[in-house]
Amino acid sequence: MVDKLTKTKTSSESERAVGRRKTAAARVRITPGKGEITINGKMLAVYFPIKLWQDKITAPLEKTGRSGQLDISVRVAGGGTNGQAEAVRHGIARALVKWNIDLKPILRAEGFLTRDPRSKERKKPGLHRARRGHQWRKR
């Protein structure tokens, strides 16, 4: 149920969103709770053991002051570990905006709602990689 004046969800509902980065895609669901974050059935610290990745994922919650208030369940696939962490962050930010539209300026200013379009360039024929050519050899 959405309150028409404040445009915030009632506490019994959940919200879903999708975050992407490179080839990684994260399906995020937020519900009111104790602040537990599970990714592919594992706790956050188990799935992303490095503190940098954990901080990257929890940044939208900390910036909006919602850490410890929402349970987050994520299914992430594709890409590498860093790409997955950024996809989860993007999904959490988008779900928070669906949850409460008033959080959009805060998340937009931090750059959490912007989908990073950079991805790997395709390999071209006649080259070693996308742009790396053959090295010239005199003898």
C-alpha positions as CSV (number, residue, x, y, z in Angstrom):
1,M,0.0,0.0,0.0
2,V,1.4,3.4,-1.0
3,D,0.6,6.5,1.0
4,K,-0.4,9.2,-1.6
5,L,1.0,12.1,0.3
6,T,4.5,10.9,1.3
7,K,4.8,8.2,-1.4
8,T,6.4,5.7,1.0
9,K,5.5,2.1,1.3
10,T,3.9,0.6,4.4
11,S,6.2,-1.6,6.5
12,S,4.7,-4.9,5.5
13,E,5.6,-4.7,1.8
14,S,8.7,-5.6,-0.1
15,E,10.3,-4.0,-3.2
16,R,12.3,-5.4,-6.1
17,A,14.8,-4.0,-8.5
18,V,17.6,-5.0,-10.8
19,G,21.1,-3.7,-10.8
20,R,23.7,-4.2,-13.6
21,R,27.4,-3.7,-14.2
22,K,29.4,-5.1,-17.1
23,T,28.0,-8.6,-17.5
24,A,26.8,-9.0,-13.9
25,A,23.1,-8.7,-13.0
26,A,21.7,-8.6,-9.5
27,R,18.0,-9.1,-8.6
28,V,17.4,-7.3,-5.3
29,R,14.5,-7.6,-2.9
30,I,14.2,-5.4,0.2
31,T,11.8,-6.0,3.1
32,P,11.6,-4.4,6.6
33,G,13.7,-6.3,9.1
34,K,16.9,-6.4,11.1
35,G,19.4,-5.4,8.4
36,E,20.4,-8.9,7.2
37,I,21.9,-9.0,3.7
38,T,22.0,-12.4,2.0
39,I,23.5,-12.9,-1.5
40,N,22.8,-16.2,-3.4
41,G,21.8,-17.8,0.0
42,K,25.0,-16.8,1.8
43,M,25.6,-13.9,4.2
44,L,27.3,-10.8,2.9
45,A,30.7,-11.4,4.7
46,V,30.8,-15.0,3.3
47,Y,30.0,-14.1,-0.3
48,F,32.1,-10.9,-0.4
49,P,34.9,-11.6,2.1
50,I,36.8,-8.4,1.3
51,K,35.8,-5.3,3.3
52,L,36.0,-3.0,0.2
53,W,33.2,-5.0,-1.5
54,Q,31.1,-5.1,1.6
55,D,31.4,-1.3,2.1
56,K,30.6,-0.8,-1.6
57,I,27.4,-2.8,-1.2
58,T,26.2,-1.2,2.1
59,A,27.0,2.4,0.9
60,P,23.5,3.2,-0.3
61,L,22.0,2.0,3.0
62,E,24.5,4.1,5.1
63,K,24.1,7.2,3.0
64,T,20.3,7.1,3.4
65,G,20.4,6.0,7.1
66,R,18.6,2.7,6.4
67,S,21.3,0.3,7.6
68,G,19.8,-2.1,10.2
69,Q,16.2,-1.4,9.1
70,L,15.8,-3.4,5.9
71,D,16.5,-7.1,5.1
72,I,18.0,-7.5,1.7
73,S,17.9,-10.6,-0.4
74,V,20.0,-10.7,-3.7
75,R,20.4,-13.2,-6.5
76,V,23.5,-12.2,-8.6
77,A,24.9,-13.9,-11.6
78,G,27.6,-13.2,-14.3
79,G,30.7,-11.1,-14.3
80,G,33.5,-11.0,-11.8
81,T,33.4,-10.3,-8.1
82,N,33.9,-6.6,-8.4
83,G,31.3,-6.3,-11.1
84,Q,28.9,-8.3,-9.0
85,A,29.4,-6.0,-6.0
86,E,28.7,-2.9,-8.1
87,A,25.6,-4.6,-9.6
88,V,24.3,-5.3,-6.1
89,R,24.9,-1.7,-5.1
90,H,23.1,-0.5,-8.1
91,G,20.2,-2.8,-7.4
92,I,19.9,-1.8,-3.7
93,A,19.9,1.9,-4.7
94,R,17.1,1.4,-7.3
95,A,15.1,-0.7,-4.8
96,L,15.5,2.1,-2.2
97,V,14.1,4.7,-4.6
98,K,11.1,2.4,-5.3
99,W,10.7,2.0,-1.6
100,N,10.8,5.8,-0.9
101,I,11.1,8.4,-3.7
102,D,12.4,11.0,-1.2
103,L,15.8,9.1,-1.2
104,K,16.4,9.7,-4.9
105,P,18.3,13.0,-4.6
106,I,20.7,11.5,-2.0
107,L,21.4,8.4,-4.1
108,R,21.7,10.4,-7.3
109,A,24.2,12.8,-5.8
110,E,26.4,9.9,-4.7
111,G,26.2,8.3,-8.2
112,F,24.5,5.1,-7.0
113,L,21.6,5.3,-9.5
114,T,23.8,5.7,-12.6
115,R,24.3,2.5,-14.6
116,D,28.0,2.4,-15.5
117,P,27.9,1.7,-19.3
118,R,31.6,0.6,-19.6
119,S,32.1,-3.0,-20.7
120,K,34.7,-5.0,-22.5
121,E,35.3,-4.1,-26.2
122,R,35.0,-6.9,-28.7
123,K,38.1,-8.4,-30.3
124,K,38.6,-7.3,-33.9
125,P,39.8,-9.6,-36.7
126,G,43.5,-9.3,-37.5
127,L,44.4,-8.1,-34.0
128,H,45.4,-9.8,-30.8
129,R,42.8,-8.1,-28.7
130,A,40.4,-5.3,-29.3
131,R,43.1,-2.8,-30.3
132,R,46.4,-4.5,-29.8
133,G,48.1,-5.1,-33.1
134,H,51.0,-7.3,-34.1
135,Q,54.4,-6.2,-33.0
136,W,56.8,-5.5,-35.9
137,R,60.0,-7.5,-36.0
138,K,63.0,-6.6,-38.2
139,R,64.6,-10.1,-38.2
